[in-house]
Amino acid sequence: MKRTWTGEEKEAILKDVEKPGIVIGCRKHGIYAKT
């Protein structure tokens, strides 16, 4: 699923991501995006 991230979401996602460049995930919101 692709979507546009807000600044706050990006910060949370960057802190939460385990495999940068493969899966960006924010478990708090249950949203994921492949890059």
mmCIF entry with sequence, helices, sheets and N, C-alpha, C, O atoms, coordinates in Angstrom:
data_MODEL
# 
_entry.id   MODEL 
# 
_entity.id                         1 
_entity.type                       polymer 
_entity.pdbx_number_of_molecules   1 
# 
_entity_poly.entity_id                      1 
_entity_poly.type                           'polypeptide(L)' 
_entity_poly.nstd_linkage                   no 
_entity_poly.nstd_monomer                   no 
_entity_poly.pdbx_seq_one_letter_code       MKRTWTGEEKEAILKDVEKPGIVIGCRKHGIYAKT 
_entity_poly.pdbx_seq_one_letter_code_can   MKRTWTGEEKEAILKDVEKPGIVIGCRKHGIYAKT 
_entity_poly.pdbx_strand_id                 A 
# 
loop_
_entity_poly_seq.entity_id 
_entity_poly_seq.num 
_entity_poly_seq.mon_id 
_entity_poly_seq.hetero 
1 1  MET n 
1 2  LYS n 
1 3  ARG n 
1 4  THR n 
1 5  TRP n 
1 6  THR n 
1 7  GLY n 
1 8  GLU n 
1 9  GLU n 
1 10 LYS n 
1 11 GLU n 
1 12 ALA n 
1 13 ILE n 
1 14 LEU n 
1 15 LYS n 
1 16 ASP n 
1 17 VAL n 
1 18 GLU n 
1 19 LYS n 
1 20 PRO n 
1 21 GLY n 
1 22 ILE n 
1 23 VAL n 
1 24 ILE n 
1 25 GLY n 
1 26 CYS n 
1 27 ARG n 
1 28 LYS n 
1 29 HIS n 
1 30 GLY n 
1 31 ILE n 
1 32 TYR n 
1 33 ALA n 
1 34 LYS n 
1 35 THR n 
# 
_struct_asym.id          A 
_struct_asym.entity_id   1 
# 
_struct_conf.conf_type_id            HELX_P 
_struct_conf.id                      HELX_P1 
_struct_conf.pdbx_PDB_helix_id       AA1 
_struct_conf.beg_label_comp_id       GLY 
_struct_conf.beg_label_asym_id       A 
_struct_conf.beg_label_seq_id        7 
_struct_conf.pdbx_beg_PDB_ins_code   ? 
_struct_conf.end_label_comp_id       ASP 
_struct_conf.end_label_asym_id       A 
_struct_conf.end_label_seq_id        16 
_struct_conf.pdbx_end_PDB_ins_code   ? 
_struct_conf.beg_auth_comp_id        GLY 
_struct_conf.beg_auth_asym_id        A 
_struct_conf.beg_auth_seq_id         7 
_struct_conf.end_auth_comp_id        ASP 
_struct_conf.end_auth_asym_id        A 
_struct_conf.end_auth_seq_id         16 
_struct_conf.pdbx_PDB_helix_class    1 
_struct_conf.details                 ? 
_struct_conf.pdbx_PDB_helix_length   10 
# 
_struct_conf_type.id          HELX_P 
_struct_conf_type.criteria    ? 
_struct_conf_type.reference   ? 
# 
_struct_sheet.id               AA1 
_struct_sheet.type             ? 
_struct_sheet.number_strands   2 
_struct_sheet.details          ? 
# 
_struct_sheet_order.sheet_id     AA1 
_struct_sheet_order.range_id_1   1 
_struct_sheet_order.range_id_2   2 
_struct_sheet_order.offset       ? 
_struct_sheet_order.sense        anti-parallel 
# 
loop_
_struct_sheet_range.sheet_id 
_struct_sheet_range.id 
_struct_sheet_range.beg_label_comp_id 
_struct_sheet_range.beg_label_asym_id 
_struct_sheet_range.beg_label_seq_id 
_struct_sheet_range.pdbx_beg_PDB_ins_code 
_struct_sheet_range.end_label_comp_id 
_struct_sheet_range.end_label_asym_id 
_struct_sheet_range.end_label_seq_id 
_struct_sheet_range.pdbx_end_PDB_ins_code 
_struct_sheet_range.beg_auth_comp_id 
_struct_sheet_range.beg_auth_asym_id 
_struct_sheet_range.beg_auth_seq_id 
_struct_sheet_range.end_auth_comp_id 
_struct_sheet_range.end_auth_asym_id 
_struct_sheet_range.end_auth_seq_id 
AA1 1 VAL A 23 ? CYS A 26 ? VAL A 23 CYS A 26 
AA1 2 ILE A 31 ? LYS A 34 ? ILE A 31 LYS A 34 
# 
loop_
_atom_site.group_PDB 
_atom_site.id 
_atom_site.type_symbol 
_atom_site.label_atom_id 
_atom_site.label_alt_id 
_atom_site.label_comp_id 
_atom_site.label_asym_id 
_atom_site.label_entity_id 
_atom_site.label_seq_id 
_atom_site.pdbx_PDB_ins_code 
_atom_site.Cartn_x 
_atom_site.Cartn_y 
_atom_site.Cartn_z 
_atom_site.occupancy 
_atom_site.B_iso_or_equiv 
_atom_site.pdbx_formal_charge 
_atom_site.auth_seq_id 
_atom_site.auth_comp_id 
_atom_site.auth_asym_id 
_atom_site.auth_atom_id 
_atom_site.pdbx_PDB_model_num 
ATOM 1   N N  . MET A 1 1  ? 0.854  -1.190 0.000  1.00 0.00 ? 1  MET A N  1 
ATOM 2   C CA . MET A 1 1  ? 0.000  0.000  0.000  1.00 0.00 ? 1  MET A CA 1 
ATOM 3   C C  . MET A 1 1  ? 0.888  1.237  0.000  1.00 0.00 ? 1  MET A C  1 
ATOM 4   O O  . MET A 1 1  ? 1.782  1.378  0.835  1.00 0.00 ? 1  MET A O  1 
ATOM 5   N N  . LYS A 1 2  ? 0.632  2.112  -0.932 1.00 0.00 ? 2  LYS A N  1 
ATOM 6   C CA . LYS A 1 2  ? 1.403  3.346  -0.984 1.00 0.00 ? 2  LYS A CA 1 
ATOM 7   C C  . LYS A 1 2  ? 0.538  4.502  -0.507 1.00 0.00 ? 2  LYS A C  1 
ATOM 8   O O  . LYS A 1 2  ? -0.660 4.558  -0.784 1.00 0.00 ? 2  LYS A O  1 
ATOM 9   N N  . ARG A 1 3  ? 1.164  5.422  0.213  1.00 0.00 ? 3  ARG A N  1 
ATOM 10  C CA . ARG A 1 3  ? 0.472  6.623  0.665  1.00 0.00 ? 3  ARG A CA 1 
ATOM 11  C C  . ARG A 1 3  ? 1.503  7.698  0.947  1.00 0.00 ? 3  ARG A C  1 
ATOM 12  O O  . ARG A 1 3  ? 2.708  7.447  0.918  1.00 0.00 ? 3  ARG A O  1 
ATOM 13  N N  . THR A 1 4  ? 1.018  8.891  1.220  1.00 0.00 ? 4  THR A N  1 
ATOM 14  C CA . THR A 1 4  ? 1.912  9.994  1.536  1.00 0.00 ? 4  THR A CA 1 
ATOM 15  C C  . THR A 1 4  ? 2.057  10.094 3.049  1.00 0.00 ? 4  THR A C  1 
ATOM 16  O O  . THR A 1 4  ? 1.068  10.056 3.781  1.00 0.00 ? 4  THR A O  1 
ATOM 17  N N  . TRP A 1 5  ? 3.280  10.219 3.503  1.00 0.00 ? 5  TRP A N  1 
ATOM 18  C CA . TRP A 1 5  ? 3.541  10.293 4.939  1.00 0.00 ? 5  TRP A CA 1 
ATOM 19  C C  . TRP A 1 5  ? 3.642  11.752 5.375  1.00 0.00 ? 5  TRP A C  1 
ATOM 20  O O  . TRP A 1 5  ? 4.180  12.590 4.652  1.00 0.00 ? 5  TRP A O  1 
ATOM 21  N N  . THR A 1 6  ? 3.125  12.042 6.550  1.00 0.00 ? 6  THR A N  1 
ATOM 22  C CA . THR A 1 6  ? 3.308  13.368 7.131  1.00 0.00 ? 6  THR A CA 1 
ATOM 23  C C  . THR A 1 6  ? 4.643  13.399 7.859  1.00 0.00 ? 6  THR A C  1 
ATOM 24  O O  . THR A 1 6  ? 5.262  12.357 8.072  1.00 0.00 ? 6  THR A O  1 
ATOM 25  N N  . GLY A 1 7  ? 5.082  14.577 8.234  1.00 0.00 ? 7  GLY A N  1 
ATOM 26  C CA . GLY A 1 7  ? 6.360  14.704 8.929  1.00 0.00 ? 7  GLY A CA 1 
ATOM 27  C C  . GLY A 1 7  ? 6.403  13.890 10.211 1.00 0.00 ? 7  GLY A C  1 
ATOM 28  O O  . GLY A 1 7  ? 7.390  13.207 10.482 1.00 0.00 ? 7  GLY A O  1 
ATOM 29  N N  . GLU A 1 8  ? 5.327  13.960 11.009 1.00 0.00 ? 8  GLU A N  1 
ATOM 30  C CA . GLU A 1 8  ? 5.296  13.218 12.268 1.00 0.00 ? 8  GLU A CA 1 
ATOM 31  C C  . GLU A 1 8  ? 5.314  11.725 12.014 1.00 0.00 ? 8  GLU A C  1 
ATOM 32  O O  . GLU A 1 8  ? 5.981  10.977 12.729 1.00 0.00 ? 8  GLU A O  1 
ATOM 33  N N  . GLU A 1 9  ? 4.578  11.283 10.987 1.00 0.00 ? 9  GLU A N  1 
ATOM 34  C CA . GLU A 1 9  ? 4.559  9.861  10.646 1.00 0.00 ? 9  GLU A CA 1 
ATOM 35  C C  . GLU A 1 9  ? 5.950  9.399  10.230 1.00 0.00 ? 9  GLU A C  1 
ATOM 36  O O  . GLU A 1 9  ? 6.403  8.326  10.630 1.00 0.00 ? 9  GLU A O  1 
ATOM 37  N N  . LYS A 1 10 ? 6.627  10.218 9.422  1.00 0.00 ? 10 LYS A N  1 
ATOM 38  C CA . LYS A 1 10 ? 7.963  9.832  8.962  1.00 0.00 ? 10 LYS A CA 1 
ATOM 39  C C  . LYS A 1 10 ? 8.908  9.652  10.143 1.00 0.00 ? 10 LYS A C  1 
ATOM 40  O O  . LYS A 1 10 ? 9.697  8.707  10.168 1.00 0.00 ? 10 LYS A O  1 
ATOM 41  N N  . GLU A 1 11 ? 8.833  10.554 11.124 1.00 0.00 ? 11 GLU A N  1 
ATOM 42  C CA . GLU A 1 11 ? 9.713  10.430 12.285 1.00 0.00 ? 11 GLU A CA 1 
ATOM 43  C C  . GLU A 1 11 ? 9.427  9.143  13.040 1.00 0.00 ? 11 GLU A C  1 
ATOM 44  O O  . GLU A 1 11 ? 10.350 8.433  13.438 1.00 0.00 ? 11 GLU A O  1 
ATOM 45  N N  . ALA A 1 12 ? 8.150  8.843  13.236 1.00 0.00 ? 12 ALA A N  1 
ATOM 46  C CA . ALA A 1 12 ? 7.768  7.628  13.948 1.00 0.00 ? 12 ALA A CA 1 
ATOM 47  C C  . ALA A 1 12 ? 8.181  6.394  13.158 1.00 0.00 ? 12 ALA A C  1 
ATOM 48  O O  . ALA A 1 12 ? 8.645  5.405  13.726 1.00 0.00 ? 12 ALA A O  1 
ATOM 49  N N  . ILE A 1 13 ? 8.008  6.463  11.846 1.00 0.00 ? 13 ILE A N  1 
ATOM 50  C CA . ILE A 1 13 ? 8.338  5.331  10.982 1.00 0.00 ? 13 ILE A CA 1 
ATOM 51  C C  . ILE A 1 13 ? 9.846  5.095  10.983 1.00 0.00 ? 13 ILE A C  1 
ATOM 52  O O  . ILE A 1 13 ? 10.295 3.953  11.075 1.00 0.00 ? 13 ILE A O  1 
ATOM 53  N N  . LEU A 1 14 ? 10.626 6.161  10.881 1.00 0.00 ? 14 LEU A N  1 
ATOM 54  C CA . LEU A 1 14 ? 12.076 5.997  10.848 1.00 0.00 ? 14 LEU A CA 1 
ATOM 55  C C  . LEU A 1 14 ? 12.583 5.383  12.142 1.00 0.00 ? 14 LEU A C  1 
ATOM 56  O O  . LEU A 1 14 ? 13.567 4.642  12.140 1.00 0.00 ? 14 LEU A O  1 
ATOM 57  N N  . LYS A 1 15 ? 11.906 5.691  13.257 1.00 0.00 ? 15 LYS A N  1 
ATOM 58  C CA . LYS A 1 15 ? 12.304 5.110  14.537 1.00 0.00 ? 15 LYS A CA 1 
ATOM 59  C C  . LYS A 1 15 ? 11.871 3.656  14.626 1.00 0.00 ? 15 LYS A C  1 
ATOM 60  O O  . LYS A 1 15 ? 12.492 2.861  15.331 1.00 0.00 ? 15 LYS A O  1 
ATOM 61  N N  . ASP A 1 16 ? 10.813 3.310  13.916 1.00 0.00 ? 16 ASP A N  1 
ATOM 62  C CA . ASP A 1 16 ? 10.194 1.996  14.047 1.00 0.00 ? 16 ASP A CA 1 
ATOM 63  C C  . ASP A 1 16 ? 10.692 1.001  13.012 1.00 0.00 ? 16 ASP A C  1 
ATOM 64  O O  . ASP A 1 16 ? 10.567 -0.209 13.201 1.00 0.00 ? 16 ASP A O  1 
ATOM 65  N N  . VAL A 1 17 ? 11.255 1.502  11.921 1.00 0.00 ? 17 VAL A N  1 
ATOM 66  C CA . VAL A 1 17 ? 11.604 0.628  10.803 1.00 0.00 ? 17 VAL A CA 1 
ATOM 67  C C  . VAL A 1 17 ? 12.758 -0.299 11.172 1.00 0.00 ? 17 VAL A C  1 
ATOM 68  O O  . VAL A 1 17 ? 13.707 0.108  11.841 1.00 0.00 ? 17 VAL A O  1 
ATOM 69  N N  . GLU A 1 18 ? 12.662 -1.545 10.728 1.00 0.00 ? 18 GLU A N  1 
ATOM 70  C CA . GLU A 1 18 ? 13.712 -2.523 11.014 1.00 0.00 ? 18 GLU A CA 1 
ATOM 71  C C  . GLU A 1 18 ? 14.564 -2.803 9.787  1.00 0.00 ? 18 GLU A C  1 
ATOM 72  O O  . GLU A 1 18 ? 15.751 -3.103 9.917  1.00 0.00 ? 18 GLU A O  1 
ATOM 73  N N  . LYS A 1 19 ? 13.977 -2.711 8.592  1.00 0.00 ? 19 LYS A N  1 
ATOM 74  C CA . LYS A 1 19 ? 14.718 -2.970 7.359  1.00 0.00 ? 19 LYS A CA 1 
ATOM 75  C C  . LYS A 1 19 ? 14.552 -1.781 6.417  1.00 0.00 ? 19 LYS A C  1 
ATOM 76  O O  . LYS A 1 19 ? 13.701 -1.820 5.528  1.00 0.00 ? 19 LYS A O  1 
ATOM 77  N N  . PRO A 1 20 ? 15.353 -0.720 6.594  1.00 0.00 ? 20 PRO A N  1 
ATOM 78  C CA . PRO A 1 20 ? 15.231 0.483  5.772  1.00 0.00 ? 20 PRO A CA 1 
ATOM 79  C C  . PRO A 1 20 ? 15.338 0.161  4.289  1.00 0.00 ? 20 PRO A C  1 
ATOM 80  O O  . PRO A 1 20 ? 16.191 -0.626 3.876  1.00 0.00 ? 20 PRO A O  1 
ATOM 81  N N  . GLY A 1 21 ? 14.474 0.770  3.494  1.00 0.00 ? 21 GLY A N  1 
ATOM 82  C CA . GLY A 1 21 ? 14.525 0.588  2.053  1.00 0.00 ? 21 GLY A CA 1 
ATOM 83  C C  . GLY A 1 21 ? 13.729 -0.608 1.575  1.00 0.00 ? 21 GLY A C  1 
ATOM 84  O O  . GLY A 1 21 ? 13.495 -0.762 0.377  1.00 0.00 ? 21 GLY A O  1 
ATOM 85  N N  . ILE A 1 22 ? 13.308 -1.463 2.512  1.00 0.00 ? 22 ILE A N  1 
ATOM 86  C CA . ILE A 1 22 ? 12.517 -2.628 2.121  1.00 0.00 ? 22 ILE A CA 1 
ATOM 87  C C  . ILE A 1 22 ? 11.080 -2.445 2.595  1.00 0.00 ? 22 ILE A C  1 
ATOM 88  O O  . ILE A 1 22 ? 10.144 -2.455 1.795  1.00 0.00 ? 22 ILE A O  1 
ATOM 89  N N  . VAL A 1 23 ? 10.919 -2.281 3.881  1.00 0.00 ? 23 VAL A N  1 
ATOM 90  C CA . VAL A 1 23 ? 9.577  -2.088 4.422  1.00 0.00 ? 23 VAL A CA 1 
ATOM 91  C C  . VAL A 1 23 ? 9.601  -0.926 5.394  1.00 0.00 ? 23 VAL A C  1 
ATOM 92  O O  . VAL A 1 23 ? 10.408 -0.894 6.323  1.00 0.00 ? 23 VAL A O  1 
ATOM 93  N N  . ILE A 1 24 ? 8.712  0.026  5.172  1.00 0.00 ? 24 ILE A N  1 
ATOM 94  C CA . ILE A 1 24 ? 8.532  1.111  6.128  1.00 0.00 ? 24 ILE A CA 1 
ATOM 95  C C  . ILE A 1 24 ? 7.230  0.819  6.853  1.00 0.00 ? 24 ILE A C  1 
ATOM 96  O O  . ILE A 1 24 ? 6.175  0.731  6.225  1.00 0.00 ? 24 ILE A O  1 
ATOM 97  N N  . GLY A 1 25 ? 7.294  0.671  8.144  1.00 0.00 ? 25 GLY A N  1 
ATOM 98  C CA . GLY A 1 25 ? 6.093  0.307  8.876  1.00 0.00 ? 25 GLY A CA 1 
ATOM 99  C C  . GLY A 1 25 ? 5.939  1.127  10.135 1.00 0.00 ? 25 GLY A C  1 
ATOM 100 O O  . GLY A 1 25 ? 6.915  1.440  10.818 1.00 0.00 ? 25 GLY A O  1 
ATOM 101 N N  . CYS A 1 26 ? 4.713  1.467  10.429 1.00 0.00 ? 26 CYS A N  1 
ATOM 102 C CA . CYS A 1 26 ? 4.412  2.129  11.688 1.00 0.00 ? 26 CYS A CA 1 
ATOM 103 C C  . CYS A 1 26 ? 3.388  1.255  12.400 1.00 0.00 ? 26 CYS A C  1 
ATOM 104 O O  . CYS A 1 26 ? 2.193  1.316  12.113 1.00 0.00 ? 26 CYS A O  1 
ATOM 105 N N  . ARG A 1 27 ? 3.873  0.448  13.327 1.00 0.00 ? 27 ARG A N  1 
ATOM 106 C CA . ARG A 1 27 ? 2.990  -0.521 13.983 1.00 0.00 ? 27 ARG A CA 1 
ATOM 107 C C  . ARG A 1 27 ? 1.865  0.170  14.744 1.00 0.00 ? 27 ARG A C  1 
ATOM 108 O O  . ARG A 1 27 ? 0.777  -0.386 14.890 1.00 0.00 ? 27 ARG A O  1 
ATOM 109 N N  . LYS A 1 28 ? 2.125  1.366  15.221 1.00 0.00 ? 28 LYS A N  1 
ATOM 110 C CA . LYS A 1 28 ? 1.103  2.081  15.992 1.00 0.00 ? 28 LYS A CA 1 
ATOM 111 C C  . LYS A 1 28 ? -0.151 2.309  15.158 1.00 0.00 ? 28 LYS A C  1 
ATOM 112 O O  . LYS A 1 28 ? -1.268 2.226  15.667 1.00 0.00 ? 28 LYS A O  1 
ATOM 113 N N  . HIS A 1 29 ? 0.044  2.598  13.862 1.00 0.00 ? 29 HIS A N  1 
ATOM 114 C CA . HIS A 1 29 ? -1.088 2.884  12.987 1.00 0.00 ? 29 HIS A CA 1 
ATOM 115 C C  . HIS A 1 29 ? -1.446 1.690  12.122 1.00 0.00 ? 29 HIS A C  1 
ATOM 116 O O  . HIS A 1 29 ? -2.465 1.699  11.432 1.00 0.00 ? 29 HIS A O  1 
ATOM 117 N N  . GLY A 1 30 ? -0.602 0.656  12.160 1.00 0.00 ? 30 GLY A N  1 
ATOM 118 C CA . GLY A 1 30 ? -0.884 -0.537 11.369 1.00 0.00 ? 30 GLY A CA 1 
ATOM 119 C C  . GLY A 1 30 ? -0.795 -0.290 9.883  1.00 0.00 ? 30 GLY A C  1 
ATOM 120 O O  . GLY A 1 30 ? -1.541 -0.887 9.107  1.00 0.00 ? 30 GLY A O  1 
ATOM 121 N N  . ILE A 1 31 ? 0.122  0.594  9.470  1.00 0.00 ? 31 ILE A N  1 
ATOM 122 C CA . ILE A 1 31 ? 0.269  0.897  8.046  1.00 0.00 ? 31 ILE A CA 1 
ATOM 123 C C  . ILE A 1 31 ? 1.677  0.561  7.588  1.00 0.00 ? 31 ILE A C  1 
ATOM 124 O O  . ILE A 1 31 ? 2.644  0.761  8.323  1.00 0.00 ? 31 ILE A O  1 
ATOM 125 N N  . TYR A 1 32 ? 1.787  0.052  6.373  1.00 0.00 ? 32 TYR A N  1 
ATOM 126 C CA . TYR A 1 32 ? 3.077  -0.358 5.835  1.00 0.00 ? 32 TYR A CA 1 
ATOM 127 C C  . TYR A 1 32 ? 3.200  0.088  4.383  1.00 0.00 ? 32 TYR A C  1 
ATOM 128 O O  . TYR A 1 32 ? 2.199  0.236  3.682  1.00 0.00 ? 32 TYR A O  1 
ATOM 129 N N  . ALA A 1 33 ? 4.432  0.301  3.942  1.00 0.00 ? 33 ALA A N  1 
ATOM 130 C CA . ALA A 1 33 ? 4.654  0.672  2.546  1.00 0.00 ? 33 ALA A CA 1 
ATOM 131 C C  . ALA A 1 33 ? 5.978  0.107  2.079  1.00 0.00 ? 33 ALA A C  1 
ATOM 132 O O  . ALA A 1 33 ? 6.996  0.261  2.753  1.00 0.00 ? 33 ALA A O  1 
ATOM 133 N N  . LYS A 1 34 ? 5.970  -0.543 0.936  1.00 0.00 ? 34 LYS A N  1 
ATOM 134 C CA . LYS A 1 34 ? 7.223  -1.009 0.345  1.00 0.00 ? 34 LYS A CA 1 
ATOM 135 C C  . LYS A 1 34 ? 7.832  0.113  -0.475 1.00 0.00 ? 34 LYS A C  1 
ATOM 136 O O  . LYS A 1 34 ? 7.130  0.831  -1.187 1.00 0.00 ? 34 LYS A O  1 
ATOM 137 N N  . THR A 1 35 ? 9.150  0.256  -0.367 1.00 0.00 ? 35 THR A N  1 
ATOM 138 C CA . THR A 1 35 ? 9.829  1.317  -1.110 1.00 0.00 ? 35 THR A CA 1 
ATOM 139 C C  . THR A 1 35 ? 10.587 0.746  -2.283 1.00 0.00 ? 35 THR A C  1 
ATOM 140 O O  . THR A 1 35 ? 11.223 1.491  -3.029 1.00 0.00 ? 35 THR A O  1 
# 
